[in-house]
Amino acid sequence: VTAGAGAFMMAITDATEPDLSRFLHRENGKLLLYHGWADPEGQAEPTLDYYKSIVEATFAGNVEAAREKVRLFMAPGMGHCGGGPGCGEWDRLAPLVRWVEQGIAPDHIVAEHVSNGQVDNQRRVCAYPQRAVYIGPPEGRNNPANWVERNFACR
């Protein structure tokens, strides 16, 4: 009874067309993509590959031009749409609204990990190709007390 259902759903949900000129150029659209590196249900690399193909097809390989319209956030340790041992919780809509309505493109998002109702890890998830680097107190990178957003920079 479910034979072919996977292929049918993939035809509806999978992004396969990298030329987004109509949306990003003609309609002045903005696009935020994100994926968790620890997603057990869908490999992260195809999302990264799709982003790169958008840059090629829509912006002739010009990464700086692409950054004006599309940003990719690859979340370390995040599972499928959240969860996992990494920081995978943030307001998914606010960065896009700020970009569209105020013209402020997100260079990073602040993501958190919550255990037992308490934030136990907070850091920047940087727009690709940058990544978050620990800049906090020396010798403190393995101390959970230092896992706060101000101790990370995008580089």
Secondary structure as UniProt FT lines:
FT   TURN            3..4
FT   HELIX           5..13
FT   HELIX           22..26
FT   STRAND          31..36
FT   TURN            37..38
FT   HELIX           45..59
FT   TURN            60..61
FT   HELIX           63..67
FT   TURN            68..69
FT   STRAND          70..75
FT   TURN            76..77
FT   HELIX           94..102
FT   STRAND          108..115
FT   TURN            116..117
FT   STRAND          118..127
FT   TURN            128..129
FT   STRAND          132..134
FT   TURN            138..139
FT   TURN            141..142
FT   HELIX           144..146
FT   HELIX           149..151
FT   STRAND          152..154
//
